[in-house]
Amino acid sequence: MKVLFLLSFSVYLGLILLTKPIANVLSKIIYDKLAVVLSASISAQIVSFPILLHFFGYASLFTFVFN
């Protein structure tokens, strides 16, 4: 239960705090609407990656590519 709550809460907080700054950076490179969609996925990955490493000892690098 602890890991589930920590992952869901941190990803939710990461989406709120990181999506807009990442979208601003990406919008300089790619189309605006695509930047918003990608920034949500990237912010969730950035926040959840350290938690996965801590509790499970590993995290696949393919998650960045496939997600």
N, C-alpha and C positions, 0 to 999 in steps of 0.2 A: 504494500500500500504506500509505503514511504517513497519508493522510486517512482511509482505511477504519479503520485501527487507532485513530486518535485519536477518530473519531466513535463507534465501538462501545465503546471503553473509557470515554469521558466520559459517554455515555448510561447505561451500566451503573452507573457511580459516581453519576451524578445520580439514578438510580432508587433506589439504596440510601440516599443522603443526603437527598433532597428529598421523596420520596413521603409519608412520614409527617407532616412538618410542614405540607405543603400539604393533606393529607387532614384534618388537625386544623382548619385554617382553614375548609375547604370544608364540613366536617361541621356547622358552626354555621349554614350557609346551606341546605344540601340534605341529602338522605337519606344516611346513613353509607356504605352499600355503593356508591352512585353516586359519592360523594366519593372513595373509594379508587380507583375506576376512572379517574375524571377526573384525579386527582392524578398517577397514573402517566404519563398522556399529557402533562400540563402540565409535569411535571418533565423529561421527555425533550425536549420542545420548548425549554424554558428553557436547557438545557445545549447542545443541538445548534445553536441559532440563531446564536450568535457564531462558532462554528467554520465553519458554512456561509457566513457573511458574509466571514470571513477568506479562505477558500480559493477560493470561487467568486465573490465580489464582490457577490452579491445573495442574498436569500432571500425567497421569496414570503410575504406576510402572510396569504395564504389558507391556509397550512398550519395555522395556529392554529384556523381555523374548520373545515376539512375533516378534520383529524386528530382 
